[in-house]
Amino acid sequence: MLRTPVDGTRLRILTWLREPGTAETGLTADDVATRLRVPRPVALTHLRLLTALGMLRTDHSAGPPAYRCDEARIAEVAEVFEQGW
């Protein structure tokens, strides 16, 4: 969980996914790659790690998977750190 890049890439992804509008629709790997200005495989690496940690969930119902924040899991992680992990 603590393997985060120094530049805060995964934190930026989580921040984008919490923006109004995006929180409801989510982002695809292509959306994230475009916003980060990186190749799609790099974006997927970040998204897969966040998903494996339970921070994101995916919706496969309409086209390519859309990634959304799992607010309950994020709250759990925040609580652990607030308690002095």
C-alpha positions, 0 to 999 in steps of 0.5 A, a space after each residue: 500500500 505504501 509503494 507510492 511514487 514520489 511525484 504523487 501520481 496515485 494520489 492525483 488519480 484518486 483526487 481526479 476520481 473524487 471530482 464532481 462528475 468524474 466521481 459518478 462516471 469514473 475514468 477509463 485507463 485511456 482517460 488516466 493516460 491522457 491526463 497523466 500524459 503517459 502510455 496506457 500501460 503505465 496508467 494501467 499499472 497505477 490503476 491496477 495497484 489502486 484496485 488491488 489495494 481496494 481503493 478503486 472498483 471497476 465497472 464493466 457494464 458499458 464499454 471499457 472498464 471505468 474506475 471509481 473510488 471505493 470511498 468506504 475503503 479509503 475511509 478505512 485506510 485514512 482511519 488507520 493512518 489517523 490512529 498512528 498506524 
